[in-house]
Amino acid sequence: MWAVSTVTMLALAGILPDFRLKSADGDSATDIAVTAALGAGAFGLLSALVWPLLVRLLLLVPALVLGLLVFFLNGGLLLVALRLNPAEHGAAAPETAVVVAAVMSAVASATGGALAVRDDDAYRRRLYRLSDRRRRTAPACPATPGTVFVQLDGVGHDVLLDAVGKGLMPTAARWLGGGDGRPATHRLTRWHTDWSSQTGASQLGILHGSNHDVPAFRWYEKDRGEVMVCNRPTSAAELQRRAVARTGDGGLLSADGASRGNLFGGGADEQALVLSIAVRRRGRENRSRAGYFAYFSDPANAVRTALSFVAEVGREIGQSTRARVRKVRPRVSRGGLYPLVRAFATVVERDVVVAAVVGDMLAGRTAVYADLVAYDEVAHHSGPASRDAEKVLHRLDRSLALIEKVAEHAPRPYRIVVLSDHGQSPGETFRARYGLTLGDLVRAGCGLPVPRRAQRTHSGAEARNAVRAALRRPVEEGAEQHRPARHSEPVVLASGNLGLVSFPDVPHRMSREEIDARHPALLPTLANHPGIGFLLVRSELHGGLVLGARGAEIPLDRLAEDPGPLEPFGPGAADAVRRTHSFPHTADIMVNSFYDPADGEVLAFEEQIGSHGGLGGAQARPFLLSPLTLSAPVEDGRELVGAERVHRVLRRWLRESNGPQVPLETSEERAA
């Protein structure tokens, strides 16, 4: 490695005009070579000794600027290295030092990786050294198998099968017995999400056994006067607290577990990059960003990931430009900070989380749960079946291959379970198709001012006409004649193709009768809109009530006989809607977008062409890819429905491993 770094420094000195290697004894080739060797050695030592201290400071820096800081700090270390020896030194402009340091670190990283990958013995020795080092500081590992749960965020069951069929995921294909003559080692099972088909509800249910009262990705809680958002640290911490209080159990990972890159901790002792602990400023549990230090304390890792980060930003800019030039439809804006957000999700988060999982396996932990969010982020903006998303799936499969390779050298056997928390359904946005947002439509239905662009649309004009007709309706026909007051403006939130409408000035969940009295045109405007599939409201006469187009009104207790507007959404839709209706914080009006069963498309209320959050299509059909050595997730052909049932399956698998036991049942299960 030292020799390669020396040669790299000599080559850069010959190429870059602002980089010179000098010697006090002369400028002969030998003297310059000695200068390069000393400079490369000093740079290597500084990288090993000083870099970890600098990374401690990086923990206070927003992750999106981490890539730039890596380059500048590396350049600073090179300048120091060139001046450590007073006899032999080099000279470089600061901007040149950044380039030289980046190239040297990248070449060193590539060389080390090539040596390890191409020589199986060297690779094996390196893994065993890491394992032995961890074993000296960790308790002895039991001989029973550990379990690694890898969540591929947003990858639907059908998307996984399609990727395996196209050869994009050879590791997953081999596990399923994909045509190479070897028997299958894993089974693939489809499961169904709850109505709220998104990471917050699914992962909370999977890790903590309860996602009760999580009606969407974001919702308004009247009693607290607060909007809850699943990926907001304060909201995640509160949701985790509620789940633990409801189940009386720490979570799936409460016995010698590790939680990596998740929204919730799952009761794990070891947590890194976990959102629910990100708000804690003090104490032992303030380790939400500790995973960054563990990964970036190696300067080779830092530079490799930083270079990949920059490459991914360039890749996104190129892909979005090509889509815009070719006028691809549907399409959403991908400018602003999105290229940086995508690069963080597909490069930084992936590298750090995978490295943390590798460390957990070499330490012999019993249960590890990690979330890789790369596909979900790209599919939102490029589409679930796009080439951009397919390339991400291929890179995720390489991460699975690395985890499988490490398992061969871990101090205990490991069972690798791959699962997803939801899928994604394609389709254009509600705004792109109709020219107005759900918020605009709700305001128009309430008779409130809307932007001019919304006024000019057919939907906006129909809503205004409905309001005028409703206000002219005689009182004896059931409509109170008054115009909406300013304080009655609703809170409209979107979670993929699921919309929520709440009236904050009313402390309880409004009934259908109260909504009609205040805004007589609102519910008909929403229910009859072609972009909306159905509404859920509370009725004083019927309890829960599903509303659809052309006056359809089906009480929840009659959905088994007549699914009405829910029929296109499949047989499980009625149960999902009934469950959400029972939540204390369900919105006054729950709005699910139109769904076309023929092509699987929905209309997102957010600016996404691959969406999830409600009912309709692939978004509600994630997967479980589990080893055949574990019991089947379901028996007798029954479907696996709901994240809480998935939690019970994973808990059963941990018991089957005969390792340290999680509780056999939560308090909620015992009560049932």
C-alpha positions in Angstrom: 0.0 0.0 0.0 2.8 2.3 0.8 4.5 1.6 -2.5 1.3 2.2 -4.4 0.8 5.5 -2.6 4.4 6.5 -3.4 4.0 5.8 -7.1 0.7 7.6 -7.2 2.3 10.7 -5.6 5.1 10.6 -8.2 2.7 10.3 -11.1 0.5 13.2 -9.8 3.7 15.4 -9.4 4.4 14.8 -13.1 0.9 15.5 -14.2 -0.3 18.5 -12.0 1.6 21.8 -12.6 0.9 23.1 -9.1 2.2 20.0 -7.3 6.0 19.7 -6.9 8.2 17.3 -4.9 11.4 18.9 -3.7 14.5 17.8 -1.8 17.0 19.7 0.2 19.8 17.5 -1.1 18.9 17.9 -4.8 16.3 17.2 -7.5 17.6 13.9 -8.7 15.1 11.1 -9.4 16.3 9.2 -6.3 15.8 12.3 -4.1 12.4 13.0 -5.4 11.4 9.3 -5.0 12.5 9.4 -1.4 10.5 12.6 -0.9 7.4 10.9 -2.4 7.9 7.8 -0.1 8.3 10.0 3.0 5.3 12.1 2.0 3.1 9.0 1.3 4.1 7.4 4.6 3.4 10.6 6.6 0.0 10.9 4.8 -0.8 7.3 5.6 0.1 7.7 9.3 -1.9 11.0 9.6 -4.9 9.3 8.0 -4.7 6.5 10.5 -4.1 8.6 13.6 -5.6 12.0 13.1 -8.5 11.2 10.8 -10.7 9.4 13.5 -10.4 12.6 15.6 -11.6 14.7 12.7 -14.5 12.4 12.1 -15.7 12.9 15.7 -16.2 16.6 14.7 -18.0 15.5 11.6 -20.8 14.0 13.7 -21.9 17.6 14.4 -22.1 18.4 10.7 -25.2 17.8 8.5 -24.7 14.5 6.6 -25.4 16.1 3.2 -22.2 18.3 3.4 -20.1 15.3 4.6 -18.8 14.6 1.1 -17.2 18.0 0.5 -15.7 18.1 4.0 -14.0 14.7 3.4 -12.1 16.1 0.4 -11.0 19.3 2.1 -9.9 17.6 5.3 -8.0 15.0 3.3 -6.3 17.8 1.4 -5.3 19.5 4.7 -3.8 16.3 6.0 -1.7 16.0 2.8 -0.4 19.5 3.2 0.7 18.7 6.8 2.3 15.5 5.6 4.4 17.3 3.0 5.8 19.6 5.6 6.5 17.2 8.4 10.1 16.6 7.3 12.2 19.8 7.1 14.8 18.2 4.7 12.5 16.6 2.2 9.1 18.3 1.4 6.7 19.1 -1.3 4.7 22.0 -2.3 1.1 22.2 -3.5 -1.6 24.8 -3.8 -4.6 24.1 -1.4 -7.0 23.2 -4.2 -4.3 20.9 -5.7 -3.8 19.2 -2.4 -7.5 18.4 -2.3 -7.2 16.7 -5.7 -4.0 14.8 -4.8 -5.3 13.6 -1.5 -8.6 12.4 -3.1 -6.8 10.5 -5.8 -4.2 8.9 -3.4 -7.0 7.8 -1.1 -9.1 6.4 -3.9 -6.2 4.5 -5.4 -5.2 3.1 -2.0 -8.8 2.1 -1.4 -9.1 0.4 -4.8 -5.7 -1.3 -4.3 -6.6 -2.7 -0.9 -10.0 -3.8 -2.2 -8.5 -5.5 -5.2 -5.9 -7.3 -3.0 -8.6 -8.6 -0.6 -11.2 -9.5 -3.3 -8.9 -11.2 -5.7 -7.1 -13.3 -3.1 -9.6 -15.4 -1.2 -7.0 -16.3 1.5 -6.2 -12.7 2.1 -9.9 -11.8 2.3 -10.5 -14.6 4.7 -7.6 -13.6 6.9 -8.8 -10.0 7.0 -12.3 -11.1 8.2 -10.9 -13.4 10.8 -8.6 -10.6 12.1 -11.6 -8.3 12.5 -13.6 -11.1 14.1 -10.9 -12.0 16.5 -10.4 -8.3 17.5 -14.1 -8.0 18.3 -14.2 -11.3 20.2 -11.5 -10.1 22.6 -13.7 -7.2 23.7 -17.1 -9.0 23.4 -18.7 -11.8 25.4 -18.3 -15.3 24.0 -20.8 -16.1 21.2 -23.2 -18.9 21.6 -23.1 -21.6 18.9 -26.8 -21.1 18.1 -27.6 -19.2 14.9 -28.1 -15.4 14.8 -30.5 -13.7 12.5 -30.0 -10.7 10.2 -33.1 -8.9 8.9 -32.4 -6.7 5.9 -35.2 -4.4 4.9 -35.2 -3.3 1.3 -37.4 -0.2 1.7 -40.2 0.1 -0.8 -39.4 -3.0 -2.9 -42.6 -4.8 -3.7 -43.1 -8.5 -4.2 -43.7 -8.2 -7.9 -40.7 -5.9 -8.4 -38.4 -8.4 -6.6 -39.6 -11.2 -8.9 -39.2 -9.1 -12.0 -35.6 -8.1 -10.9 -34.7 -11.7 -10.3 -36.1 -12.7 -13.7 -34.1 -10.0 -15.4 -30.9 -11.1 -13.7 -30.6 -7.8 -11.8 -30.4 -9.6 -8.4 -28.3 -12.7 -8.9 -27.8 -13.2 -5.1 -31.6 -13.3 -4.5 -32.0 -15.5 -7.6 -29.5 -18.0 -6.3 -31.3 -18.1 -2.9 -34.5 -18.9 -4.7 -32.9 -21.7 -6.8 -32.6 -19.6 -9.9 -31.5 -21.9 -12.7 -27.8 -22.7 -11.8 -28.6 -26.2 -10.7 -28.3 -25.5 -7.0 -31.3 -26.0 -4.7 -33.2 -23.1 -3.3 -32.2 -22.0 0.2 -34.9 -19.4 0.7 -38.7 -19.1 0.2 -40.5 -16.0 -1.1 -43.8 -15.0 0.7 -46.0 -12.1 -0.1 -47.7 -10.2 2.7 -50.2 -7.3 2.8 -49.8 -4.0 4.5 -52.4 -2.2 6.6 -54.2 0.8 4.9 -51.3 3.0 5.8 -48.7 1.4 3.5 -45.6 3.2 4.5 -42.4 2.7 6.5 -43.6 4.4 9.7 -46.7 2.1 10.2 -45.0 -1.0 8.8 -41.7 -0.8 10.6 -43.3 0.2 13.9 -45.5 -2.8 13.7 -42.7 -5.1 12.6 -40.2 -4.0 15.3 -42.5 -3.2 18.2 -45.5 -5.4 17.5 -48.1 -2.5 17.4 -48.8 0.2 14.8 -52.2 1.1 16.4 -53.2 4.7 15.8 -50.8 5.3 12.9 -53.4 6.3 10.2 -50.9 7.7 7.7 -47.4 8.9 7.1 -48.4 12.3 8.4 -51.6 13.3 10.3 -53.0 16.0 12.6 -53.7 15.2 16.2 -56.4 17.6 17.6 -55.8 16.9 21.3 -52.1 17.9 20.9 -52.5 20.5 18.2 -49.6 18.9 16.3 -48.9 17.4 13.0 -47.2 14.0 13.4 -44.7 12.9 10.7 -43.2 9.5 10.8 -39.8 10.5 9.7 -39.5 13.5 12.1 -37.4 12.5 15.2 -39.8 13.9 17.8 -42.7 12.0 16.2 -40.8 8.8 15.8 -39.8 8.9 19.5 -43.4 9.5 20.5 -44.7 6.7 18.3 -42.1 4.3 19.7 -43.1 5.3 23.3 -46.8 4.6 22.5 -46.1 1.2 21.0 -43.9 0.1 23.9 -46.6 1.3 26.3 -49.3 -0.6 24.4 -47.4 -3.9 24.1 -45.6 -3.9 27.4 -42.5 -5.2 25.5 -39.2 -3.6 24.4 -39.4 -4.9 20.9 -38.2 -7.5 18.5 -34.5 -6.8 19.2 -34.7 -6.6 22.9 -32.3 -9.5 23.5 -28.8 -8.8 22.2 -30.1 -6.9 19.2 -28.8 -4.1 16.9 -30.9 -1.6 15.0 -29.3 0.1 12.0 -30.7 2.8 9.8 -34.3 2.4 11.1 -37.0 4.8 12.2 -37.4 2.9 15.4 -35.0 1.0 17.8 -36.9 -2.2 18.3 -35.6 -2.4 21.8 -32.0 -3.0 20.6 -29.1 -2.3 23.0 -27.0 -1.2 20.0 -28.6 1.6 17.9 -27.0 3.7 15.1 -28.6 5.9 12.5 -32.0 5.3 14.3 -34.4 8.3 14.0 -36.3 7.8 17.3 -33.2 8.4 19.4 -31.9 11.4 17.2 -33.6 13.9 19.5 -31.7 12.8 22.6 -28.8 15.1 23.4 -27.3 13.3 26.4 -26.7 9.9 27.9 -25.7 6.6 26.6 -28.5 6.3 24.1 -27.5 9.4 22.1 -25.9 7.3 19.3 -28.1 7.9 16.3 -25.1 9.1 14.4 -22.5 6.8 15.9 -22.6 4.6 12.8 -21.1 7.5 10.8 -18.1 7.6 13.1 -17.6 3.9 13.0 -17.6 3.9 9.2 -15.8 7.2 8.3 -13.0 6.7 10.9 -11.3 4.8 8.1 -10.2 7.5 5.6 -10.3 5.0 2.7 -14.0 4.4 3.5 -14.6 8.2 3.7 -13.0 9.0 0.3 -14.5 6.0 -1.5 -18.0 6.9 -0.3 -17.4 10.6 -1.0 -16.4 9.8 -4.6 -19.4 7.6 -5.0 -21.6 10.4 -3.6 -20.3 12.9 -6.2 -20.7 10.3 -8.9 -24.3 9.6 -7.8 -25.1 13.3 -7.9 -23.8 13.5 -11.4 -25.8 10.3 -12.4 -29.0 11.8 -11.1 -28.5 15.1 -12.9 -27.8 13.2 -16.1 -30.8 10.9 -15.8 -33.2 13.7 -14.9 -31.9 15.8 -17.8 -32.4 12.9 -20.2 -36.0 12.4 -19.0 -36.8 16.0 -19.4 -35.3 16.2 -22.9 -37.1 13.1 -24.0 -40.3 14.4 -22.4 -40.9 11.2 -20.4 -44.3 11.0 -18.8 -45.2 10.8 -16.0 -42.4 13.0 -14.6 -41.9 15.1 -11.5 -39.4 17.8 -10.7 -36.0 16.5 -9.6 -34.1 19.7 -9.0 -33.1 21.6 -5.9 -31.5 19.5 -3.2 -33.0 16.2 -4.5 -29.7 15.0 -6.2 -28.0 15.4 -2.8 -30.8 13.6 -1.0 -30.7 10.8 -3.5 -26.9 10.4 -3.3 -27.2 10.3 0.5 -29.8 7.6 0.4 -28.2 5.4 -2.3 -24.6 5.8 -1.3 -23.9 7.1 2.2 -26.8 5.5 4.0 -26.2 2.2 2.2 -22.5 2.1 2.9 -22.7 3.0 6.5 -25.6 0.6 7.3 -24.0 -2.3 5.5 -20.7 -1.7 7.4 -22.6 -1.6 10.7 -24.3 -4.9 9.9 -21.0 -6.5 9.0 -19.6 -5.3 12.4 -22.6 -6.7 14.2 -22.2 -10.1 12.6 -18.4 -10.2 13.3 -19.3 -9.3 16.9 -21.8 -12.2 17.0 -25.0 -10.3 17.8 -28.1 -12.4 18.1 -30.5 -10.3 16.0 -29.8 -7.4 13.6 -32.4 -5.3 11.8 -31.2 -2.9 9.1 -33.1 -0.7 6.6 -31.7 0.2 3.1 -33.7 3.0 1.7 -32.0 3.5 -1.7 -34.7 2.0 -3.9 -37.6 3.7 -2.3 -36.0 7.2 -2.7 -35.2 6.7 -6.4 -38.5 5.0 -7.3 -40.5 7.9 -5.9 -39.0 10.2 -8.5 -38.0 7.9 -11.4 -40.8 5.3 -11.2 -40.9 1.8 -9.5 -40.1 0.0 -12.8 -37.7 2.6 -14.3 -34.1 1.9 -15.4 -32.8 4.2 -12.6 -34.6 2.1 -10.0 -33.4 -1.2 -11.5 -29.8 -0.1 -11.3 -30.3 0.6 -7.6 -31.7 -2.9 -7.1 -28.6 -4.4 -8.7 -26.4 -2.5 -6.3 -28.5 -3.5 -3.3 -28.1 -7.2 -4.4 -24.3 -6.7 -4.2 -24.8 -5.5 -0.6 -26.7 -8.8 0.1 -23.8 -10.7 -1.4 -21.4 -9.0 0.9 -23.5 -9.7 4.0 -23.7 -13.4 2.9 -19.9 -13.5 2.4 -19.3 -12.1 5.9 -21.7 -14.6 7.4 -19.3 -17.4 6.3 -16.6 -15.9 8.6 -18.7 -14.7 11.5 -18.1 -16.4 14.9 -21.6 -17.9 14.8 -23.9 -19.1 12.0 -26.3 -16.5 10.6 -29.7 -16.8 8.9 -30.3 -13.9 6.5 -33.9 -12.8 6.1 -34.7 -10.1 3.5 -38.0 -8.3 3.7 -39.7 -5.1 2.6 -42.1 -2.8 4.4 -44.3 -1.9 1.5 -44.2 -1.6 -2.3 -44.8 1.3 -4.6 -47.6 1.9 -7.1 -47.0 3.8 -10.3 -49.0 6.7 -11.7 -49.0 10.4 -12.3 -49.7 12.9 -9.6 -53.2 14.2 -8.8 -52.0 17.7 -9.6 -50.5 16.8 -13.0 -53.7 15.1 -14.1 -56.2 17.7 -12.8 -54.3 20.9 -12.4 -54.9 21.3 -8.7 -53.8 19.7 -5.5 -56.0 17.9 -3.0 -55.7 20.9 -0.7 -57.0 23.2 -3.5 -60.0 20.8 -4.1 -60.9 20.8 -0.4 -60.7 24.6 -0.2 -62.8 24.9 -3.3 -65.4 22.5 -1.8 -65.5 24.6 1.4 -66.0 27.8 -0.5 -62.6 29.1 0.5 -60.3 31.1 -1.8 -58.0 29.0 -4.1 -55.1 29.9 -6.4 -56.0 31.2 -9.8 -54.5 28.1 -11.5 -56.9 25.9 -9.5 -59.9 28.2 -10.3 -59.3 27.7 -14.0 -59.5 23.9 -13.9 -62.6 21.9 -14.5 -62.4 20.4 -11.0 -62.1 23.8 -9.4 -65.0 25.2 -11.4 -67.2 22.2 -10.5 -66.4 22.6 -6.8 -67.2 26.3 -6.8 -70.6 25.6 -8.6 -71.4 22.9 -6.1 -70.7 25.4 -3.2 -73.0 28.0 -4.8 -75.8 25.5 -5.3 -75.4 24.2 -1.7 -75.6 27.7 -0.3 -78.8 28.4 -2.2 -80.4 25.2 -0.9 -83.3 25.8 1.5 -82.8 25.2 5.1 -85.5 22.6 5.3 -83.5 20.4 2.9 -80.8 20.1 5.5 -78.3 22.7 4.7 -77.5 25.5 7.1 -77.2 28.8 5.1 -73.9 30.5 6.1 -70.6 31.0 4.6 -67.5 29.3 6.1 -65.8 31.3 8.8 -62.1 32.0 8.7 -61.3 29.7 11.6 -62.9 26.7 9.9 -60.1 26.3 7.3 -59.1 22.6 7.2 -55.7 21.0 7.6 -55.1 18.9 4.5 -52.2 16.4 4.5 -51.0 13.9 2.0 -49.3 10.5 2.4 -48.7 9.2 -1.1 -52.2 8.5 -2.5 -53.8 8.8 0.9 -55.2 12.2 1.9 -56.3 13.4 5.3 -58.6 16.4 6.0 -59.0 17.7 9.6 -60.8 20.7 11.1 -58.6 21.9 13.9 -61.2 24.1 15.5 -63.4 21.1 16.4 -61.9 19.1 19.2 -63.4 15.8 18.3 -63.6 13.8 15.1 -66.3 15.5 13.1 -69.2 13.4 11.9 -70.6 13.4 8.4 -73.6 15.3 9.6 -71.4 18.0 11.2 -69.3 18.4 8.0 -72.4 18.6 5.8 -73.9 21.3 8.1 -70.7 23.4 7.9 -69.6 22.7 4.3 -72.5 21.1 2.5 -70.7 20.8 -0.8 -67.4 19.4 0.5 -68.1 15.6 0.7 -70.1 15.5 -2.6 -67.2 17.4 -4.3 -64.6 14.9 -3.0 -66.6 11.7 -3.5 -67.6 12.5 -7.1 -64.2 13.6 -8.2 -62.8 11.2 -10.8 -59.4 11.2 -9.1 -60.7 10.0 -5.8 -61.6 6.3 -5.1 -63.5 6.6 -1.8 -63.8 8.5 1.5 -64.1 7.3 5.1 -66.1 9.5 7.5 -67.8 9.0 10.9 -71.6 9.0 10.8 -73.8 9.6 13.8 -76.3 7.1 12.4 -74.1 4.4 10.9 -70.7 4.7 12.7 -68.1 4.3 10.0 -69.3 5.2 6.5 -67.6 4.8 3.1 -68.6 7.3 0.5 -68.1 7.0 -3.2 -69.2 8.5 -6.5 -72.8 8.9 -7.5 -74.1 9.0 -4.0 -72.6 5.6 -2.8 -72.8 5.3 1.0 -71.9 2.0 2.6 -71.7 1.5 6.4 -68.6 -0.4 7.5 -70.7 -3.2 8.9 -72.2 -3.8 5.5 -69.0 -3.9 3.5 -68.9 -7.7 3.4 -72.3 -7.7 1.6 -71.6 -4.7 -0.6 -68.0 -3.4 -0.9 -69.2 -0.6 -3.0 -66.3 1.8 -3.8 -63.9 -0.5 -2.1 -64.4 -3.3 -4.6 -61.5 -2.4 -7.0 -59.1 -2.4 -4.0 -59.4 -6.1 -3.3 -60.9 -8.3 -0.6 -58.7 -7.0 2.3 -59.6 -3.4 1.8 -62.7 -3.5 4.0 -60.8 -4.9 7.0 -58.0 -2.3 6.6 -60.5 0.5 6.5 -62.4 -0.8 9.6 -59.2 -1.0 11.6 -58.2 2.6 10.7 -61.7 3.8 11.6 -61.1 2.6 15.1 -58.0 4.7 15.6 -58.3 7.7 18.0 -56.5 10.1 15.6 -58.1 9.1 12.3 -58.8 12.3 10.4 -62.3 13.8 10.0 -62.1 12.8 6.3 -59.9 10.0 5.0 -59.4 10.2 1.2 -58.0 7.4 -0.9 -57.2 8.2 -4.5 -58.5 6.5 -7.6 -57.0 3.1 -8.4 -57.1 1.4 -11.8 -56.8 -2.4 -11.4 -56.0 -2.9 -15.1 -52.6 -1.1 -15.0 -52.1 -0.8 -11.2 -51.9 3.0 -11.3 -52.9 5.4 -8.5 -52.8 9.1 -8.3 -50.4 10.5 -5.7 -51.4 13.6 -3.7 -47.7 14.3 -3.3 -45.3 15.0 -6.2 -44.3 11.4 -6.7 -44.7 9.1 -9.7 -44.0 6.1 -7.5 -46.1 6.3 -4.4 -47.3 4.5 -1.3 -49.3 5.3 1.7 -52.8 4.2 0.9 -54.7 1.3 -0.8 -54.3 0.4 -4.4 -51.9 -1.9 -6.3 -48.3 -3.0 -5.6 -47.8 -0.6 -2.7 -49.7 -2.9 -0.4 -47.8 -6.1 -1.5 -44.3 -6.3 0.1 -42.4 -9.6 0.6 -40.6 -11.9 3.0 -37.5 -13.8 1.7 -36.7 -16.3 4.4 -34.4 -19.3 4.8 -36.0 -22.7 4.4 -34.5 -23.7 7.7 -37.0 -21.4 9.4 -40.7 -22.4 9.6 -43.1 -21.2 6.9 -44.4 -17.7 7.6 -48.0 -18.8 7.1 -49.8 -22.2 7.0 -52.7 -23.7 5.0 -52.4 -21.1 2.3 -53.6 -18.2 4.5 -52.4 -14.7 3.7 -50.1 -12.8 5.9 -51.9 -9.5 6.6 -50.6 -6.6 8.6 -47.2 -5.5 10.0 -48.2 -6.8 13.5 -48.6 -10.3 12.2 -45.2 -10.0 10.5 -43.7 -9.1 13.9 -45.1 -12.3 15.4 -43.6 -14.3 12.6 -40.1 -12.8 13.1 -40.4 -13.2 16.8 -41.2 -16.9 16.2 -38.1 -17.3 14.0 -35.9 -15.8 16.8 -37.3 -18.4 19.2 -36.5 -21.1 16.7 -32.9 -20.1 16.7 -32.6 -21.2 20.4 -30.7 -18.0 21.2 -31.3 -15.5 24.0 -35.1 -15.4 24.2 -37.2 -12.4 23.4 -40.5 -12.6 25.3 -42.8 -15.3 23.9 -45.7 -13.0 23.8 -46.3 -9.3 24.2 -48.8 -8.2 26.9 -51.2 -7.4 24.1 -51.0 -10.9 22.7 -51.4 -12.4 26.1 -54.6 -10.4 26.7 -56.0 -11.5 23.4 
